[in-house]
Every structure is written in structure tokens, then in C-alpha cells.
Amino acid sequence: IGLNVEQFDITQKVLGRGNGMFLVSSPGPEGGATTLYAMLRQVNAPGRRVVTVEERHRFRNEGYIQILRSQVEGGFSRSWDLLAESLEPDILMIENLSDPDDLSSLLHLADAGMIVLCGIRRLNFDRTLRTILTLDIDPFTLAHVMRLAMHQRLVKLLCMECRRAVPAKPSLREVGERYREELEQVVRDCSFYLPAGCPNCGGTGYSGKMALIELVPFTP
């Protein structure tokens, strides 16, 4: 899903801790559902009851209870406590939480022993962390239950068949003196390209996408 080696190791480690909240944010439909499902496959085990709440059913999985978010809003009165009481999941995956204030309720469910995988829409990682840290919840409970916060966005990849090399030197005027020398070396060692367009990419200059991911593990 785009994690580098260090991020993959961190994610594997925290997913192995059992219950808790795992949060994936993105500015829009940026592959968050795919990331959540990858995490779900990692934490699931025989005998666990899995409930997924989705915008639409992208993946069909036997053994999962898959419901639409509209059904939660109608059948469970938007109450995650009621849903948990009715369906008794061991793992609850929510593709997109429409109201971030509901994170407090989900954290309490995780504190009771559930694994909660949740997606929310946030412009950047800074706003994701601000949302978590300003929740109306006891800080000790937050530290004990929150396992991982991740933010991802998709970027288009240049077509390798037609990308065009260009001489370029990005401006470093906004860079502090502390890192200027290192960044100047990076710029000297880098090559820069622009999209061109060819039959291989349909004339767009781009072929495929990749996820850019930031994450922070939480420790008690």
C-alpha cells in the first residue's frame, strides 16, 4: 500500500498489540479503504467477528458483516455503541467517519477490548493529530487505547516511457539554515522530470499512482 520499510515495521508491530484504535486519514478518497482492508486482513484471525461499515461495497468478503454507512445512520441511529451492542464485533472497520466527534465513542469501544480501524477526512497530518488531541476524552485513556495515526494521499507517477528531464533548482529560500546544506546536496544529486505524453500513457504523461504516507505510533 506504499509504506516504506520503517513504516511497515512500525505498523506490523502496533497491529500485533491486539485491541485499540487505528486511524487512517486522507484529504479525500485517496486509497484509505484499501489501507484499512490491508490492516483488517492483518489483524483478523479465525473465530473473530468482523463488522465493516463502508461507503459502498468495494470488496466482498465471506465471513464479514458488511453494512453501508447509510444503514448505520438509519438502523442504529448513528450510535456506534448501539451497533456494537447489537452486532458484537471483535473488529470494527469504518471506511469514513462522517463526524470526528464520534471518535470518542469509538475509543471507548476500543478500550473495552475491540479492535477499531477507522478512516476520516482531513486535509493533512497536522489536522489529523489536532483532531485526536482535542477530543473530549481522558488523556490517559487516549494514550492507552490509541495505537496508530496515519495520513495518506495519492500522487500520480510520471510515465517512465516519456518523462522529460529538465534542469531545475528548487528554491530553498524558505529553508532554515540548519538543514540548508543537506538539502542543497540532495538537490545537486537529484534529477528532475516533467510529463510529456506518449501512446503508452494515453498522452497524459502519467502512469499509475503511489501513496505518500505519514504515521505516528502511540505508546502508553
Secondary structure, DSSP 8 states (H G I E B T S, - for coil): ----HHHHHHHHHHHTT-SEEEEEEESSSSSHHHHHHHHHHHH--TT--EEEEESS--S--TTEEEEEHHHHHHHSTT-HHHHHHHH--SEEEES--S-GGGHHHHHHHHHTT-EEEEEEE-SSHHHHHHHHHTSSS-HHHHHHHEEEEEEEEEEEEE-TTT-EEE------TTS-HHHHHHHHHHHHH--EEE----GGGTTSSEEEEEEEEEEEE---
